[in-house]
């Protein structure tokens, strides 16, 4: 997690920069520019590195924090997928960030 104490709470340029740095590590076989939640930008990348290892990575930003995850291992290893799918972003109270629910309940930011 990289904290940006100043600037916008969600900085798409920072998300793009981090994703571009990850892309440099090998052949990008899949990438998605998907929000973690609507309004919370993110990128998911599946990269094959020159040494034959697979890198599954993601980048998200919320509330001045840039989250970067990386799982590296043998191509197709289920542990890579499990780690990637286990990532949950939490707010300052330790609750999962769920902007859809907050908007529905009238608490949207």
N, C-alpha and C positions, 0 to 999 in steps of 0.2 A: 504494500500500500504506500503510495506516494501522496503526501499531504500538500495541498496548495492553499496556504492560509489566506492568500489574497486572490483577487480575480473572480471570475464567475464560478458559481457552485458546480456547474456542469460545463466543461470546456471541451467541445467537440474537437478542437485542434489538438489538444493534449491526447485525446483518445486516438485520433488518427496518427499522431506522431509515434505513440507507443506501438500501435499495430504495424506501422511501417518498419519500425526497428525489428520487430519479430519476423516480418516477412523476409528480411535480409538473411535469415538463418538457413534458408533452404528453398525447396520447391513447394510452393503453396498448392495443395491439392484441393482444398476447400476453404472457403471463407464466407462468413455471413456478417453483414452489418445490421445486426438485430439489436433492438432494445432489450435490456434485462427486464424492464417494465416500461410501458409507454412513458416517454420523457426521460428515461435513464439510458443514455446511449451505450452501445457496446459493440464489440467485434469478437467473433469466434474464428479461430484459425486452426487448420490442420496442415502441418508442414512436415515434409520429409527432408531431413538434414543430409548433408553430403556423406556422413558416415553411415547412412542407412537407418538411423534412428528416427522415430516419429515424435513430433512435438505437437501436442494439443494445447492451445493457449487461448486465453480470453483477456479482454480489456474492457473495463466498465468504469464509469465515473458518476459519483453522486456526492453532494455536500462537501465539495472541495477535496475529495479523496479519489485518487486514481487507483483502481484495483487491477492488478496484473497477475494472472495465474498461468502456470506452466506445468505440464506433465510430460515427461520425456521417457521413452522406453522403446522396447521392441515393437516394430510395426504390428498393429492390430491387437496389442495387449489390452485385455479387458480392463486392467487397472487404470489405464489412461482415460478410458471412457468413464469409468466410475468416478475418478477424481473430478473430471470436467463437469460431470452432472451433479456432483455433491456441493458445488459452490453456492453459497447463500450469502447475499449481502444483508447486513444488519444495520439498523439505525442506532442512534445514541443510547436507546433503551434496551438494546439487544433483541429487538423485534425485527423480523424480516421486512425489508422494504417492499411495500406493496402499494404502489401509487394508484392502481385501479381501485382497490378497496378504499383507500383514503378519499378518492374522488367520489366514490359511491356513497360514502358515509358523510360527505360534506366537509372533509378535512383536507382537501387537496391543497398542495403547496403552490 
